[in-house]
């Protein structure tokens, strides 16, 4: 079931919400996060409990190696446990993980088209996460499944896996077809 919410209480006259939001989650990333935490715990255990006959340099290397590897795995996976996509009249914003980093905002004035991708896989992009491939563009891939592809004015593309991608594409296409509103000035007579 797509996770679409209407952020504001108002909707347009055509029934579409003023803001489209969607999300995709990869529960497998939690397993990798636990492995990272275990690696950190191993480093701390080694530092506290092991009588190292090999000397201090070997102890420091083991502890620092375990803790550094654990931190990299833990925070690297937590950043891509889920992705949130928000589309409004101005831009599409993509936020990753619990703290929203990495974040990417693409102004709709830079978008020439939007397409639905029924099957986006980490294998096509070289893994999970924020990816770049010269032949394909940039992507945020947190799981296998549907996604949306933005075609940008500079010839590049941006792909993101998100539940309800077809409705996101419809929302973006409708916004691209609508003419820009002329700016209003408050002090003109």
C-alpha positions in Angstrom: 0.0 0.0 0.0 1.5 3.3 -1.0 2.4 5.6 1.9 1.0 8.9 0.6 0.1 11.7 2.9 -1.3 15.1 2.4 0.8 17.5 4.4 -1.6 20.4 4.3 -5.2 20.2 5.0 -6.1 21.8 1.6 -6.3 20.2 -1.7 -6.6 21.6 -5.2 -9.8 21.8 -7.1 -8.8 18.7 -9.1 -8.6 16.6 -5.9 -4.8 16.2 -5.8 -3.1 17.1 -2.5 -1.0 20.2 -2.6 2.0 18.1 -1.5 2.7 14.5 -2.4 4.8 12.5 0.0 6.0 8.9 -0.2 8.4 6.6 1.5 10.3 3.4 1.0 11.9 1.3 3.7 14.5 -1.5 3.6 14.2 -3.6 6.8 17.3 -5.6 5.8 19.5 -2.6 6.5 18.7 -3.0 10.2 20.6 -6.4 10.1 23.7 -4.6 8.7 23.3 -1.9 11.4 23.2 -4.6 14.1 26.4 -6.1 12.6 28.1 -2.6 12.7 27.1 -2.2 16.4 28.4 -5.7 17.1 31.7 -4.8 15.5 31.9 -1.7 17.7 31.1 -3.8 20.8 33.9 -6.2 19.8 36.4 -3.4 19.6 35.3 -2.1 23.1 35.5 -5.6 24.5 39.0 -6.1 23.1 40.1 -2.8 24.6 38.7 -3.6 28.1 39.1 -7.3 28.6 42.0 -8.6 26.5 45.5 -9.0 28.0 47.5 -8.3 24.9 50.9 -9.9 25.0 51.7 -8.5 21.5 51.9 -5.0 22.8 50.1 -1.7 22.7 50.4 -1.1 18.9 48.5 -4.3 18.1 45.9 -3.5 20.8 45.3 0.0 19.4 45.1 -1.3 15.8 42.6 -4.0 16.7 40.4 -1.6 18.8 40.5 1.3 16.3 39.9 -1.1 13.4 36.9 -2.7 15.0 35.4 0.6 16.2 36.0 2.4 12.9 34.6 -0.5 10.9 31.6 -0.7 13.2 30.9 3.1 12.9 31.1 3.0 9.2 28.8 0.1 8.8 26.3 1.3 11.5 26.0 4.9 10.2 26.3 4.0 6.6 23.3 1.6 6.8 21.2 3.8 9.1 21.4 6.5 6.5 19.7 4.3 4.0 17.1 2.4 6.1 14.4 4.5 4.4 13.9 7.3 2.0 11.3 10.0 2.0 10.1 11.9 -1.1 8.2 15.1 -1.0 6.8 16.8 -4.1 5.3 20.3 -4.0 4.7 23.1 -6.6 8.3 24.1 -6.4 10.5 21.0 -6.1 11.0 17.4 -5.3 12.9 16.7 -2.1 14.5 13.4 -1.2 15.7 12.8 2.3 17.5 9.6 3.5 17.6 7.9 6.8 16.6 9.1 10.2 18.4 12.4 10.1 17.5 13.2 6.5 21.1 13.1 5.1 22.0 12.8 2.4 19.3 15.2 1.0 18.7 16.3 -2.5 16.3 19.0 -3.7 15.5 19.2 -7.4 13.6 22.2 -8.6 10.7 21.4 -11.0 12.0 24.1 -13.3 15.0 21.8 -13.9 12.8 18.8 -14.7 11.8 18.0 -18.3 10.0 14.8 -17.6 9.1 12.1 -15.1 8.8 8.3 -15.7 7.6 5.4 -13.7 10.2 2.6 -13.3 8.4 -0.7 -12.3 11.6 -2.4 -11.2 14.6 -0.7 -9.8 17.2 -3.0 -8.2 20.4 -2.3 -6.3 22.2 -4.6 -8.8 21.5 -2.1 -11.6 23.1 0.7 -9.6 25.9 -1.2 -7.9 24.3 -1.5 -4.5 22.1 0.3 -2.0 22.5 3.9 -1.1 23.2 7.1 -3.0 24.6 6.0 -6.4 26.1 7.6 -9.5 26.8 5.9 -12.8 27.9 7.9 -15.8 25.7 6.0 -18.2 22.6 6.1 -15.9 22.7 9.2 -13.8 22.2 9.5 -10.0 20.0 7.3 -7.8 18.8 6.8 -4.3 18.1 3.0 -3.9 17.0 1.7 -0.6 15.2 -1.5 -1.8 14.1 -3.4 -4.9 10.9 -2.3 -6.5 9.1 0.6 -8.1 10.7 4.0 -8.4 10.5 7.2 -10.3 12.9 8.6 -12.8 13.3 12.4 -13.3 14.7 13.5 -16.6 16.6 16.8 -16.0 17.2 19.7 -18.4 20.9 19.2 -18.4 20.5 15.6 -19.8 21.1 13.8 -16.6 18.5 11.6 -14.7 17.7 11.1 -11.1 16.1 7.8 -9.9 14.6 7.1 -6.5 12.9 4.0 -5.1 9.6 5.0 -3.4 6.3 3.4 -2.7 3.5 4.9 -4.8 5.9 5.9 -7.5 3.2 6.0 -10.2 1.2 8.6 -8.3 4.4 10.6 -7.7 5.0 10.6 -11.5 1.5 11.7 -12.1 1.8 14.5 -9.6 5.1 15.7 -11.1 3.8 15.5 -14.7 0.7 17.6 -13.7 2.9 20.2 -12.1 5.1 20.3 -15.2 2.1 20.9 -17.5 0.7 23.7 -15.5 1.9 27.2 -16.6 3.9 29.2 -14.1 1.9 31.7 -12.1 3.0 35.3 -12.7 4.6 36.9 -9.6 2.3 39.2 -7.6 3.5 42.4 -6.2 1.8 43.7 -3.1 2.4 47.4 -3.6 1.1 48.0 -7.2 -1.9 50.1 -8.0 
